[in-house]
């Protein structure tokens, strides 16, 4: 009888560990997604800044 209880306890502990590992994987995926989103936003900001600089350079050239 004690062996059955011990095996049940081991199974419950294993299931908890699996749930915890899945949660960690999901958390890691969220972090990776956030990093990618921030990188995309930085690229967009750089492109927008470059376009603004080019436009200002054209305006300055046109005023001369």
C-alpha positions in Angstrom: 0.0 0.0 0.0 2.8 2.4 0.8 4.4 1.7 -2.5 1.2 2.7 -4.3 1.1 6.0 -2.4 4.8 6.6 -3.2 4.2 6.0 -6.9 1.2 8.3 -6.9 3.3 11.0 -5.2 6.0 10.5 -7.8 3.5 10.8 -10.6 2.0 13.9 -9.2 5.4 15.5 -8.8 6.3 14.6 -12.4 3.0 16.1 -13.7 3.8 19.3 -11.7 7.2 19.4 -13.2 5.8 19.1 -16.7 3.3 21.9 -16.2 6.1 24.1 -14.8 8.3 23.4 -17.8 5.5 24.1 -20.2 4.9 27.4 -18.4 8.6 28.3 -18.7 8.6 27.5 -22.4 5.6 29.7 -23.0 7.2 32.5 -21.0 10.3 32.2 -23.1 8.3 32.4 -26.3 6.6 35.5 -25.0 10.0 37.1 -24.3 11.4 36.2 -27.7 8.2 37.7 -29.4 8.6 40.9 -27.4 12.3 41.2 -28.4 11.4 40.7 -32.1 8.6 43.3 -31.8 10.9 45.8 -30.3 13.5 45.2 -33.0 10.9 45.7 -35.7 9.8 48.9 -34.0 13.4 50.2 -33.8 13.9 49.5 -37.6 10.7 51.4 -38.4 11.8 54.3 -36.2 15.2 54.4 -38.0 13.6 54.3 -41.4 11.2 57.1 -40.4 14.1 59.2 -39.1 16.1 58.6 -42.3 13.1 59.7 -44.4 12.7 62.8 -42.4 16.4 63.7 -42.7 16.2 63.1 -46.5 13.1 65.3 -46.7 14.7 68.1 -44.7 17.9 67.9 -46.8 15.7 68.2 -50.0 13.9 71.2 -48.5 17.2 72.9 -47.6 18.5 72.3 -51.1 15.3 73.7 -52.6 15.6 76.9 -50.5 19.1 77.6 -51.9 
